[in-house]
Amino acid sequence: MAEIIYLEGSGKRAELPENLFLRFMCLEPTRKSFQGFANLYGTLDCGVEEPVSAWQSEREAFRKAVFLWQFIEGTTGIPAREDEDILGMFPDLFDALEDEVVDAGVLALELFPKAGWTVEALGAHSMLHGIVSDRLRDRMEANLVSDFDRLSLRAEPFSVCTAGKMWLQLTNAVNEKWKLRKCHWCRTPFRLKDPRAMYCSPSCKTSAIRARRAKK
């Protein structure tokens, strides 16, 4: 019998932090871990019951997408700091995706011969586009927004389901060129806004301080 993630309760869910897609990616691929996430933020597609296998597939898709994003950003060299070596979190994907990235790059290079990118970077970009496009299909809608100060109309994408919201978070992170750092406590990557920041949240900072005090 397949393991199931349940939508428990009907109360208000926790507000989604901007790096929720990174937290989801770092979850242990177990029912217990996924259920804890669902209790806080809801199920991936607002279902009352969702198979664990679907959650594992979603988590792996995020891992691949973040890996490809960081690969494109040129972090394959020696990082300035160990806690900024995001690619080091994916030792299994280097070999698993190497041939696929090159093949995708060769094909993309035929379509965009003047792109000015390496074959590998172009292939990673093509694969990233494919993953995000596939995962947002049927999960994204858009509102038409009018600016009455000047003649302007724009479409703002949104999603009602948790998975769609996380994929939109990732697209925004890519477009806004987030710099990432791994939390010194939980090791989850977070958006680095202050170069002095070492923790992804106040709770992690508090836990680290308590741990240091306990050792004294």
C-alpha beads as a LAMMPS data file, in Angstrom:
LAMMPS data file: protein, C-alpha beads

216 atoms
215 bonds

1 atom types
1 bond types

-500.0 500.0 xlo xhi
-500.0 500.0 ylo yhi
-500.0 500.0 zlo zhi

Masses

1 110.0

Atoms # bond

1 1 1 0.000 0.000 0.000
2 1 1 1.377 3.402 -1.014
3 1 1 2.369 5.852 1.713
4 1 1 0.152 8.935 1.798
5 1 1 0.561 12.569 2.865
6 1 1 -2.665 13.913 4.370
7 1 1 -4.039 17.438 4.531
8 1 1 -4.700 17.592 8.259
9 1 1 -7.022 20.225 9.715
10 1 1 -8.533 23.228 7.989
11 1 1 -6.915 26.029 9.957
12 1 1 -4.783 28.825 8.581
13 1 1 -1.379 27.658 7.326
14 1 1 1.928 29.284 8.123
15 1 1 3.065 32.117 5.883
16 1 1 5.418 30.885 3.176
17 1 1 8.983 32.167 3.679
18 1 1 10.698 33.358 0.508
19 1 1 13.150 30.451 0.600
20 1 1 10.526 27.735 1.147
21 1 1 11.551 26.005 -2.087
22 1 1 15.063 25.646 -0.661
23 1 1 13.753 24.270 2.619
24 1 1 11.589 21.788 0.755
25 1 1 14.559 20.676 -1.328
26 1 1 16.517 19.932 1.858
27 1 1 13.828 17.800 3.496
28 1 1 14.595 14.169 4.199
29 1 1 12.629 12.174 1.574
30 1 1 10.488 10.429 4.180
31 1 1 6.779 10.450 4.948
32 1 1 7.404 11.886 8.425
33 1 1 9.397 14.808 7.055
34 1 1 6.903 15.526 4.265
35 1 1 3.916 15.278 6.612
36 1 1 5.488 17.806 8.965
37 1 1 5.926 20.178 6.025
38 1 1 2.306 19.626 4.917
39 1 1 1.035 20.363 8.416
40 1 1 2.694 23.783 8.247
41 1 1 2.231 24.809 4.614
42 1 1 -0.383 22.483 3.137
43 1 1 -0.077 19.716 0.578
44 1 1 1.687 20.305 -2.716
45 1 1 -1.406 20.527 -4.899
46 1 1 -4.053 21.228 -2.260
47 1 1 -5.097 17.586 -2.265
48 1 1 -6.607 15.924 0.778
49 1 1 -4.358 12.928 0.122
50 1 1 -1.152 12.866 -1.943
51 1 1 1.251 9.929 -2.390
52 1 1 4.697 10.178 -0.847
53 1 1 6.129 9.234 -4.240
54 1 1 4.753 12.484 -5.697
55 1 1 6.465 14.452 -2.933
56 1 1 9.732 12.630 -3.523
57 1 1 9.496 13.418 -7.241
58 1 1 8.815 17.104 -6.499
59 1 1 11.746 17.290 -4.099
60 1 1 14.081 15.735 -6.661
61 1 1 12.885 18.185 -9.324
62 1 1 13.742 21.095 -7.014
63 1 1 17.160 19.591 -6.294
64 1 1 17.888 19.346 -10.024
65 1 1 16.580 22.857 -10.700
66 1 1 18.676 24.464 -7.956
67 1 1 21.731 22.480 -9.033
68 1 1 21.322 23.659 -12.649
69 1 1 20.707 27.246 -11.524
70 1 1 23.879 27.308 -9.441
71 1 1 25.793 25.571 -12.234
72 1 1 24.753 28.347 -14.623
73 1 1 25.775 30.987 -12.098
74 1 1 29.332 29.724 -12.449
75 1 1 29.794 28.346 -8.943
76 1 1 31.546 25.227 -10.218
77 1 1 34.922 26.716 -9.345
78 1 1 36.429 26.883 -5.857
79 1 1 34.001 28.945 -3.747
80 1 1 35.270 31.824 -1.638
81 1 1 33.647 30.258 1.432
82 1 1 32.667 26.709 2.266
83 1 1 29.180 27.815 3.297
84 1 1 28.607 29.283 -0.178
85 1 1 29.458 26.039 -1.967
86 1 1 25.856 25.211 -2.849
87 1 1 26.847 22.812 -5.624
88 1 1 28.676 20.749 -3.038
89 1 1 25.260 19.745 -1.705
90 1 1 24.584 17.696 -4.836
91 1 1 27.464 15.227 -5.303
92 1 1 25.039 12.701 -6.775
93 1 1 23.884 15.052 -9.543
94 1 1 27.284 15.901 -11.026
95 1 1 27.752 12.500 -12.633
96 1 1 24.027 11.815 -13.097
97 1 1 23.405 14.963 -15.168
98 1 1 26.783 15.480 -16.871
99 1 1 25.950 13.748 -20.173
100 1 1 22.406 15.108 -20.205
101 1 1 23.649 18.680 -19.755
102 1 1 26.122 18.330 -22.642
103 1 1 23.527 16.740 -24.943
104 1 1 21.014 19.494 -24.173
105 1 1 23.711 22.110 -24.752
106 1 1 24.664 20.729 -28.157
107 1 1 21.019 20.821 -29.229
108 1 1 20.472 24.327 -27.843
109 1 1 23.656 25.567 -29.526
110 1 1 22.192 24.605 -32.889
111 1 1 19.167 26.807 -32.142
112 1 1 21.096 29.687 -30.524
113 1 1 24.539 29.722 -32.181
114 1 1 25.321 33.255 -30.996
115 1 1 24.268 32.808 -27.389
116 1 1 27.868 33.267 -26.202
117 1 1 27.568 30.594 -23.525
118 1 1 29.484 27.383 -23.072
119 1 1 27.792 24.205 -24.206
120 1 1 27.425 23.092 -20.587
121 1 1 25.880 26.362 -19.383
122 1 1 23.502 26.473 -22.342
123 1 1 22.493 22.880 -21.722
124 1 1 21.891 23.558 -18.030
125 1 1 19.753 26.575 -18.920
126 1 1 17.718 24.522 -21.386
127 1 1 17.158 21.793 -18.804
128 1 1 16.252 24.302 -16.082
129 1 1 13.699 25.891 -18.396
130 1 1 12.208 22.489 -19.127
131 1 1 11.924 21.466 -15.472
132 1 1 10.308 24.718 -14.311
133 1 1 7.967 24.856 -17.316
134 1 1 6.845 21.288 -16.712
135 1 1 6.297 21.790 -12.985
136 1 1 4.351 25.044 -13.393
137 1 1 2.082 23.619 -16.075
138 1 1 -1.510 23.617 -14.764
139 1 1 -0.316 25.179 -11.513
140 1 1 0.057 28.821 -12.527
141 1 1 -2.501 31.515 -13.218
142 1 1 -2.173 35.253 -13.765
143 1 1 -3.935 38.420 -12.689
144 1 1 -4.137 41.387 -15.048
145 1 1 -3.029 44.479 -13.136
146 1 1 -3.757 48.039 -14.296
147 1 1 -1.689 51.095 -13.409
148 1 1 -4.036 54.097 -13.511
149 1 1 -1.230 56.641 -13.080
150 1 1 -0.157 55.791 -16.605
151 1 1 -1.468 53.577 -19.350
152 1 1 -0.068 50.234 -18.249
153 1 1 -1.273 46.656 -18.068
154 1 1 0.755 43.759 -16.784
155 1 1 0.174 40.139 -15.964
156 1 1 1.220 38.976 -12.496
157 1 1 1.529 35.198 -12.120
158 1 1 0.256 33.464 -9.027
159 1 1 -0.560 29.987 -7.818
160 1 1 -3.054 28.717 -5.289
161 1 1 -1.130 25.529 -4.495
162 1 1 2.015 25.268 -2.391
163 1 1 4.065 23.572 -5.113
164 1 1 3.210 26.263 -7.660
165 1 1 4.104 29.003 -5.182
166 1 1 7.487 27.393 -4.549
167 1 1 8.247 27.123 -8.269
168 1 1 7.369 30.798 -8.687
169 1 1 9.714 31.531 -5.779
170 1 1 12.488 29.754 -7.643
171 1 1 11.851 31.682 -10.873
172 1 1 11.986 34.948 -8.928
173 1 1 15.210 33.862 -7.228
174 1 1 16.808 33.097 -10.610
175 1 1 15.623 36.367 -12.165
176 1 1 16.723 38.419 -9.163
177 1 1 20.102 36.639 -9.092
178 1 1 19.990 35.601 -5.472
179 1 1 23.302 34.895 -3.805
180 1 1 22.970 31.856 -1.555
181 1 1 24.659 30.786 1.644
182 1 1 24.160 27.658 3.729
183 1 1 22.802 28.233 7.211
184 1 1 25.491 27.566 9.825
185 1 1 22.960 25.662 11.929
186 1 1 20.545 23.693 9.712
187 1 1 22.648 23.838 6.497
188 1 1 19.659 24.972 4.418
189 1 1 20.589 27.543 1.735
190 1 1 19.093 30.995 2.184
191 1 1 19.126 34.302 0.328
192 1 1 22.149 36.307 1.379
193 1 1 21.123 39.928 1.834
194 1 1 23.686 40.810 4.509
195 1 1 27.218 39.435 3.943
196 1 1 27.523 39.009 7.718
197 1 1 24.463 36.742 7.956
198 1 1 25.169 33.165 9.011
199 1 1 21.681 31.797 9.738
200 1 1 18.565 31.338 7.650
201 1 1 16.161 32.333 10.428
202 1 1 16.070 33.771 13.962
203 1 1 15.180 30.311 15.304
204 1 1 18.360 28.810 13.825
205 1 1 20.425 31.645 15.267
206 1 1 18.869 31.069 18.687
207 1 1 19.502 27.311 18.474
208 1 1 23.151 27.904 17.568
209 1 1 23.636 30.315 20.486
210 1 1 22.067 27.859 22.915
211 1 1 24.270 25.044 21.594
212 1 1 27.410 27.137 22.100
213 1 1 26.365 28.046 25.641
214 1 1 25.651 24.378 26.434
215 1 1 29.239 23.476 25.497
216 1 1 30.724 25.959 27.945

Bonds

1 1 1 2
2 1 2 3
3 1 3 4
4 1 4 5
5 1 5 6
6 1 6 7
7 1 7 8
8 1 8 9
9 1 9 10
10 1 10 11
11 1 11 12
12 1 12 13
13 1 13 14
14 1 14 15
15 1 15 16
16 1 16 17
17 1 17 18
18 1 18 19
19 1 19 20
20 1 20 21
21 1 21 22
22 1 22 23
23 1 23 24
24 1 24 25
25 1 25 26
26 1 26 27
27 1 27 28
28 1 28 29
29 1 29 30
30 1 30 31
31 1 31 32
32 1 32 33
33 1 33 34
34 1 34 35
35 1 35 36
36 1 36 37
37 1 37 38
38 1 38 39
39 1 39 40
40 1 40 41
41 1 41 42
42 1 42 43
43 1 43 44
44 1 44 45
45 1 45 46
46 1 46 47
47 1 47 48
48 1 48 49
49 1 49 50
50 1 50 51
51 1 51 52
52 1 52 53
53 1 53 54
54 1 54 55
55 1 55 56
56 1 56 57
57 1 57 58
58 1 58 59
59 1 59 60
60 1 60 61
61 1 61 62
62 1 62 63
63 1 63 64
64 1 64 65
65 1 65 66
66 1 66 67
67 1 67 68
68 1 68 69
69 1 69 70
70 1 70 71
71 1 71 72
72 1 72 73
73 1 73 74
74 1 74 75
75 1 75 76
76 1 76 77
77 1 77 78
78 1 78 79
79 1 79 80
80 1 80 81
81 1 81 82
82 1 82 83
83 1 83 84
84 1 84 85
85 1 85 86
86 1 86 87
87 1 87 88
88 1 88 89
89 1 89 90
90 1 90 91
91 1 91 92
92 1 92 93
93 1 93 94
94 1 94 95
95 1 95 96
96 1 96 97
97 1 97 98
98 1 98 99
99 1 99 100
100 1 100 101
101 1 101 102
102 1 102 103
103 1 103 104
104 1 104 105
105 1 105 106
106 1 106 107
107 1 107 108
108 1 108 109
109 1 109 110
110 1 110 111
111 1 111 112
112 1 112 113
113 1 113 114
114 1 114 115
115 1 115 116
116 1 116 117
117 1 117 118
118 1 118 119
119 1 119 120
120 1 120 121
121 1 121 122
122 1 122 123
123 1 123 124
124 1 124 125
125 1 125 126
126 1 126 127
127 1 127 128
128 1 128 129
129 1 129 130
130 1 130 131
131 1 131 132
132 1 132 133
133 1 133 134
134 1 134 135
135 1 135 136
136 1 136 137
137 1 137 138
138 1 138 139
139 1 139 140
140 1 140 141
141 1 141 142
142 1 142 143
143 1 143 144
144 1 144 145
145 1 145 146
146 1 146 147
147 1 147 148
148 1 148 149
149 1 149 150
150 1 150 151
151 1 151 152
152 1 152 153
153 1 153 154
154 1 154 155
155 1 155 156
156 1 156 157
157 1 157 158
158 1 158 159
159 1 159 160
160 1 160 161
161 1 161 162
162 1 162 163
163 1 163 164
164 1 164 165
165 1 165 166
166 1 166 167
167 1 167 168
168 1 168 169
169 1 169 170
170 1 170 171
171 1 171 172
172 1 172 173
173 1 173 174
174 1 174 175
175 1 175 176
176 1 176 177
177 1 177 178
178 1 178 179
179 1 179 180
180 1 180 181
181 1 181 182
182 1 182 183
183 1 183 184
184 1 184 185
185 1 185 186
186 1 186 187
187 1 187 188
188 1 188 189
189 1 189 190
190 1 190 191
191 1 191 192
192 1 192 193
193 1 193 194
194 1 194 195
195 1 195 196
196 1 196 197
197 1 197 198
198 1 198 199
199 1 199 200
200 1 200 201
201 1 201 202
202 1 202 203
203 1 203 204
204 1 204 205
205 1 205 206
206 1 206 207
207 1 207 208
208 1 208 209
209 1 209 210
210 1 210 211
211 1 211 212
212 1 212 213
213 1 213 214
214 1 214 215
215 1 215 216
